[in-house]
Amino acid sequence: MRNKVSKLIPSNEVGKVFSVLSTLEATMPFFGSLVYSNIFAATLATYPGAIFLMSAAIMLGTLLACIFNEMYCRTKHLSIENA
């Protein structure tokens, strides 16, 4: 992912973007565990499997974002070659 990000942004912004990405990567486990714990506690009595549905929705969203990113990068790459 970092490879594609570095190609999409200006070279003088790479360090800033990578520092933001690193910060997000470091804080996600903390916030993820808070969200998962609260959702599990809230849905335990009514639908204990809701946490798995949420996980599947997040993974599906991530998959769609990756597919969109790949298609966008290929389209951009082809338009640069054809110019």
Stockholm file with secondary structure:
# STOCKHOLM 1.0

chainA/1-83         MRNKVSKLIPSNEVGKVFSVLSTLEATMPFFGSLVYSNIFAATLATYPGAIFLMSAAIMLGTLLACIFNEMYCRTKHLSIENA
#=GR chainA/1-83 SS CHHHHHHHSCGGGHHHHHHHHHHHHHHHHHHHHHHHHHHHHHHTTTCTTHHHHHHHHHHHHHHHHHHHHHHHHHHHHHHHHHC
#=GC SS_cons        CHHHHHHHSCGGGHHHHHHHHHHHHHHHHHHHHHHHHHHHHHHTTTCTTHHHHHHHHHHHHHHHHHHHHHHHHHHHHHHHHHC
//
